[in-house]
Amino acid sequence: MTFPDVISKWPNAGELARDIKLNRGAVKQWRRRCSIPPEYWLEIESAARRRGIEGVTVFVLAEIAMAHGRQTTAA
C-alpha cells in the first residue's frame, strides 16, 4: 500500500480533506507527492474509523513511510 492508496480509500480528495478539516488542495498535493505528513496521521485514522474504512491506522501509515524511506516523526 502507498499513501495515494490510502487517500483513494475516500470517494475523493475533497471528502478526506473535509473529514480532517483541511483544504482539498493539500490532500491533492499529498497524492502527487506520495506523502502524508505525520502530523495528520491520527486525524486520518480517526476519519477512516468514522467512515468504516478498514486498514488505515497510524501503524499502517508509519509502515508506508518507513518502506519509502521517509521520516516518521514531524520535524
C-alpha positions as CSV (number, residue, x, y, z in Angstrom):
1,M,0.0,0.0,0.0
2,T,1.1,3.6,-0.7
3,F,-0.1,7.0,0.6
4,P,-2.1,7.5,-2.6
5,D,-3.8,4.2,-2.0
6,V,-4.8,5.4,1.5
7,I,-6.2,8.6,0.0
8,S,-8.1,6.6,-2.6
9,K,-10.0,4.8,0.1
10,W,-12.1,8.0,0.3
11,P,-14.6,8.8,-2.5
12,N,-12.3,11.8,-3.5
13,A,-9.7,14.1,-2.1
14,G,-12.3,16.6,-1.0
15,E,-14.1,14.1,1.2
16,L,-10.8,13.2,3.0
17,A,-10.0,16.9,3.3
18,R,-13.4,17.6,4.8
19,D,-13.1,14.7,7.2
20,I,-9.9,16.1,8.6
21,K,-10.8,19.8,8.3
22,L,-8.1,20.6,5.7
23,N,-8.4,22.1,2.2
24,R,-8.7,19.8,-0.7
25,G,-5.6,21.2,-2.4
26,A,-3.4,20.0,0.4
27,V,-4.7,16.4,0.1
28,K,-4.2,16.5,-3.7
29,Q,-0.6,17.6,-3.1
30,W,-0.1,14.7,-0.8
31,R,-1.3,12.3,-3.5
32,R,1.0,13.9,-6.1
33,R,3.9,13.8,-3.7
34,C,3.1,10.3,-2.5
35,S,3.4,11.5,1.1
36,I,1.1,12.3,4.0
37,P,2.7,14.4,6.8
38,P,2.8,12.5,10.1
39,E,1.0,15.3,12.0
40,Y,-2.2,14.3,10.1
41,W,-2.0,10.5,10.7
42,L,-4.1,10.4,13.9
43,E,-6.8,12.5,12.2
44,I,-6.8,10.3,9.2
45,E,-7.0,7.2,11.3
46,S,-10.0,8.7,13.2
47,A,-11.7,9.8,10.0
48,A,-11.3,6.3,8.5
49,R,-12.8,4.7,11.6
50,R,-15.8,7.1,11.4
51,R,-16.4,6.1,7.8
52,G,-15.8,2.4,8.4
53,I,-12.7,2.4,6.2
54,E,-10.5,-0.5,7.2
55,G,-6.8,-0.8,7.0
56,V,-6.0,2.9,7.7
57,T,-4.1,3.2,11.0
58,V,-1.2,5.2,12.3
59,F,0.8,1.9,12.3
60,V,0.0,1.3,8.6
61,L,0.9,4.9,7.7
62,A,4.2,4.6,9.6
63,E,4.9,1.3,7.8
64,I,4.3,3.0,4.4
65,A,6.6,5.9,5.4
66,M,9.3,3.5,6.5
67,A,9.0,1.4,3.4
68,H,9.6,4.5,1.3
69,G,12.4,5.8,3.5
70,R,10.5,8.7,4.8
71,Q,10.8,10.2,8.3
72,T,8.1,9.1,10.6
73,T,8.1,12.0,13.0
74,A,7.2,15.6,12.5
75,A,10.2,17.9,12.2
